[in-house]
Amino acid sequence: AEIDPARRAKRIAAWRVLEHYYSMGWLRAIGTSNFHEVHLQHLMDDGARVRPHVNQIETSVYIRHDGIVRYCRENGIAVSAFSPFGRGIMGMEEGGM
């Protein structure tokens, strides 16, 4: 898929703001949400001085993003899952735990 240059520019501009506050000590860690491998690589290619500490993605036993997780692991970026229990899919909401 083609990456929109305007969105790419907005991502690095927003990242620079986070880097600024991180360098001032106002933030203990900075990260991304729902970034794919290409987005993370573009961030670094576009001059990010601080590698993201964490990338939060929707992942569970039902929704897997092995490529993103592998990329993050190889590049020292922690992965944080939201909806790790799958939002009640597969009948979990009916039977409880």
Secondary structure, DSSP 4 states (H G I P E B T S, - for coil): -PPPHHHHHHHHHHHHHHHHHHHTTS-S--EEES--HHHHHHHHHTT-SS--SEEEEE--SSS--HHHHHHHHHTT-EEEEESTTGGGTTTHHHH--
